[in-house]
Amino acid sequence: MTVPATWPRDIAAAGGAYWQLPQFNDEPLNCVFTVMDTDYTDADFEGGVRAAFEESSPVLKAFTFSTELVEGHTIVTFGLSESDIQDLREGTDPGANETLFWNLKVTPDGEPKRTWFAGEFILMGA
């Protein structure tokens, strides 16, 4: 699928960050980021992997999320299980690279939903 050259800029213009996620083999995916000086432990997080970058593309696998408040900073962990990664790979050559897409959205308590991160999700073969 061809992604418009403006896509990373469009993500940034909407207040998000472009983040390419490479995933090697069939290992679980675990990502962590920190929101400094803000408590987002009551926020709703959602996101997952899609076949296409458009919002209309259905989520193939949804991320799991957890949050923790540490010294006034929110630690957000998200990921996919090993079986989720294997399901995403199903039907492709195990040694091939496959480009999918992902996004992560947050709805802070009392605020509108926003895309914080989006980018390519690259499944890299063994």
The 8 nearest C-alpha neighbors of each residue, nearest first, counted from 0:
[[1, 2, 51, 98, 52, 50, 99, 3],
 [2, 0, 3, 4, 51, 52, 98, 6],
 [1, 3, 4, 0, 6, 52, 5, 51],
 [2, 4, 5, 6, 1, 7, 9, 52],
 [5, 3, 6, 2, 7, 8, 1, 9],
 [4, 6, 8, 3, 7, 9, 2, 10],
 [5, 7, 9, 8, 3, 4, 10, 2],
 [8, 6, 10, 9, 17, 5, 11, 4],
 [7, 9, 11, 5, 6, 10, 12, 17],
 [10, 8, 6, 12, 11, 7, 5, 13],
 [11, 9, 7, 15, 13, 8, 12, 16],
 [12, 10, 15, 8, 14, 13, 9, 16],
 [11, 13, 9, 14, 10, 8, 15, 7],
 [12, 14, 10, 11, 15, 9, 114, 113],
 [15, 13, 11, 12, 10, 115, 16, 114],
 [16, 14, 115, 11, 10, 116, 114, 13],
 [15, 17, 116, 11, 115, 10, 18, 117],
 [16, 18, 117, 118, 7, 116, 10, 19],
 [19, 17, 118, 117, 16, 20, 116, 119],
 [18, 20, 118, 119, 120, 21, 17, 117],
 [21, 19, 120, 121, 119, 18, 22, 118],
 [22, 20, 121, 120, 122, 19, 23, 123],
 [23, 21, 122, 123, 121, 20, 24, 28],
 [22, 24, 123, 122, 124, 25, 21, 26],
 [23, 25, 125, 124, 26, 123, 22, 122],
 [26, 24, 84, 81, 85, 23, 27, 82],
 [25, 27, 81, 24, 28, 23, 84, 22],
 [26, 28, 81, 80, 79, 29, 25, 84],
 [29, 27, 78, 79, 26, 80, 30, 22],
 [28, 30, 78, 77, 27, 31, 79, 76],
 [31, 29, 77, 76, 78, 28, 32, 75],
 [30, 32, 76, 75, 77, 29, 74, 33],
 [31, 33, 75, 74, 76, 34, 30, 73],
 [32, 34, 74, 73, 35, 75, 72, 31],
 [35, 33, 73, 72, 37, 74, 36, 32],
 [34, 36, 72, 37, 33, 73, 71, 38],
 [35, 37, 72, 71, 34, 38, 73, 70],
 [38, 36, 72, 35, 39, 71, 34, 73],
 [37, 39, 73, 40, 72, 71, 68, 36],
 [40, 38, 42, 41, 73, 37, 107, 66],
 [39, 41, 66, 42, 38, 67, 73, 68],
 [42, 40, 39, 108, 43, 107, 38, 66],
 [43, 41, 107, 39, 108, 106, 40, 44],
 [44, 42, 106, 105, 107, 45, 41, 108],
 [45, 43, 105, 104, 42, 106, 64, 46],
 [46, 44, 104, 103, 105, 43, 62, 47],
 [47, 45, 103, 102, 62, 61, 104, 44],
 [46, 48, 61, 62, 101, 60, 58, 102],
 [47, 49, 101, 60, 100, 59, 58, 61],
 [50, 48, 58, 100, 59, 51, 101, 99],
 [49, 51, 99, 100, 56, 48, 52, 59],
 [52, 50, 49, 53, 56, 100, 99, 0],
 [51, 53, 100, 54, 49, 56, 50, 101],
 [54, 52, 55, 56, 51, 49, 50, 100],
 [53, 55, 56, 52, 57, 51, 49, 58],
 [56, 54, 53, 57, 52, 51, 58, 49],
 [55, 57, 54, 53, 51, 49, 58, 50],
 [58, 56, 49, 59, 55, 50, 54, 51],
 [57, 59, 49, 60, 48, 47, 61, 56],
 [60, 58, 49, 48, 57, 61, 50, 47],
 [61, 59, 48, 47, 58, 62, 83, 49],
 [62, 60, 47, 46, 58, 48, 63, 59],
 [63, 61, 47, 78, 79, 46, 77, 64],
 [62, 64, 77, 78, 79, 61, 65, 76],
 [65, 63, 77, 76, 62, 44, 66, 78],
 [64, 66, 76, 75, 77, 67, 63, 74],
 [67, 65, 75, 40, 74, 76, 73, 64],
 [66, 68, 74, 73, 69, 40, 75, 65],
 [67, 69, 73, 72, 71, 74, 38, 70],
 [68, 70, 72, 71, 73, 67, 74, 38],
 [71, 69, 72, 68, 36, 73, 35, 38],
 [70, 72, 36, 69, 68, 37, 38, 73],
 [73, 71, 35, 36, 69, 68, 37, 70],
 [74, 72, 68, 34, 38, 33, 67, 39],
 [73, 75, 33, 67, 66, 32, 68, 72],
 [76, 74, 66, 32, 31, 65, 33, 73],
 [77, 75, 31, 65, 30, 64, 66, 74],
 [78, 76, 64, 63, 30, 29, 62, 31],
 [77, 79, 29, 28, 62, 63, 30, 80],
 [78, 80, 28, 62, 27, 83, 63, 81],
 [79, 81, 27, 83, 82, 84, 28, 78],
 [80, 82, 27, 84, 26, 83, 25, 85],
 [81, 83, 85, 80, 84, 86, 27, 25],
 [84, 82, 86, 80, 85, 81, 79, 87],
 [85, 83, 87, 81, 82, 86, 25, 88],
 [84, 86, 82, 88, 83, 87, 25, 89],
 [85, 87, 83, 89, 88, 84, 82, 60],
 [88, 86, 84, 85, 89, 83, 59, 60],
 [89, 87, 85, 86, 91, 90, 84, 93],
 [90, 88, 86, 87, 91, 85, 92, 93],
 [89, 91, 88, 92, 87, 93, 86, 85],
 [92, 90, 89, 88, 93, 95, 97, 94],
 [91, 93, 95, 94, 90, 124, 88, 96],
 [94, 92, 124, 95, 91, 125, 88, 24],
 [95, 93, 124, 125, 92, 96, 123, 91],
 [96, 94, 124, 92, 93, 97, 123, 91],
 [95, 97, 123, 124, 122, 98, 121, 94],
 [96, 98, 122, 121, 95, 99, 123, 91],
 [99, 97, 121, 120, 122, 119, 96, 100],
 [98, 100, 120, 50, 119, 49, 121, 51],
 [101, 99, 119, 120, 49, 52, 48, 118],
 [102, 100, 48, 47, 117, 118, 49, 120],
 [101, 103, 117, 46, 116, 47, 118, 104],
 [102, 104, 46, 116, 45, 115, 114, 117],
 [105, 103, 114, 45, 113, 115, 44, 46],
 [106, 104, 44, 112, 113, 43, 107, 45],
 [105, 107, 112, 43, 42, 111, 110, 108],
 [108, 106, 42, 110, 109, 105, 43, 39],
 [107, 109, 42, 110, 106, 41, 43, 39],
 [108, 110, 107, 111, 106, 42, 112, 41],
 [111, 109, 107, 108, 106, 112, 113, 42],
 [112, 110, 106, 113, 109, 107, 105, 108],
 [111, 113, 106, 105, 104, 110, 114, 107],
 [114, 112, 104, 105, 115, 111, 106, 14],
 [113, 115, 104, 15, 116, 103, 105, 112],
 [114, 116, 15, 104, 103, 16, 113, 14],
 [117, 115, 16, 103, 15, 102, 17, 114],
 [118, 116, 102, 17, 101, 18, 103, 16],
 [119, 117, 19, 18, 17, 101, 100, 120],
 [118, 120, 100, 19, 99, 121, 101, 20],
 [119, 121, 100, 20, 99, 98, 101, 21],
 [120, 122, 98, 21, 97, 22, 123, 119],
 [123, 121, 22, 97, 96, 23, 21, 98],
 [124, 122, 96, 23, 22, 121, 24, 95],
 [125, 123, 94, 95, 24, 93, 96, 23],
 [124, 94, 24, 93, 123, 23, 95, 25]]
